[in-house]
């Protein structure tokens, strides 16, 4: 399962995202977390034992270079399932 979060805000959905990623990590569920580069969010995830992949979505999800990097990450991980919140 891949979890992708590239939004700017730090609201309820983003907090849930971090908690969910931590809960899945505790249960040893094979997943990958990809986020827009965000020092605080990455720190919060690492505190829960999750090592996020941080991508530079400078122009949001429309950033072509970030989308290419994202495609590489997804292809390498080959998930059976993806959850997207942006």
N, C-alpha and C positions, 0 to 999 in steps of 0.2 A: 504494500500500500504506500502510495506517495501522498504526502500532504504538502500543499503549495499555498503560501500566503505572501502576497506581494503588495498588500494595501499599505497606506500611510498611517491610518488611524490605529489607536490602541483602545478599542472599545470592547464590548462584551463578547463579540464573536472572536476577536483576537485573543482575549484572555482564555476563552474556551479552547481555542486551538492549542495554546500552550499546555493547558491542563490535559487535554486529550492526548497530545503527543507524549507527555510524561506518563500518563496512565498506560498507554500502549507499551511504552518502554519497560515499565515495571512488569508487564505480563509477557515480556519477550516476544512481542508480535513484530515480525519483520516489516519494518517500514523505514521510509526515508522522508526527512523533513527538509523542504526547500523554502527559504524565505528571502524576501528582499533584504539586502544588507541593512541590519538594524542592531546596533550594539546592545541595547537593553533587551530586546527580544531574544537575541542569541544567548545572552548571559542567563536569562530566565530559563531557556530551554536546557542549557548546559547544566544548570543547577539541578534539573530534573533527570539528568543522565542522558539527554538527547543531544547529539552532535549535529547541528543543522548545516546544510549546505547554503551558503549565503551567495546570492547573485546580485549583480548591480543593475537593477531595473530602474535606470535613470529616468525613463519616460513611461513608467508603468509597464503593463503587460505588453504594450505595443513596441517596446524596445527590441529591435531585431537581434542585437548581439546577445542580450539576455535570453531571448527566446531560443537562439541557437544553443546556448549553454544549457538551457533547460531541456531542450530536446536530447542533448547528449546524456544528461543525467537520467532522464526517463528511460532512454534506450539502454543504458548500462544497467539500470536497476531492474528493468522489465517487470513492472508491477502487474499484479492481477487486478488491482483496484486503485483508483485515484480519488482523492477528495480535494476539491478546489474551492478556495474562498478568496476573492480578490476585490 
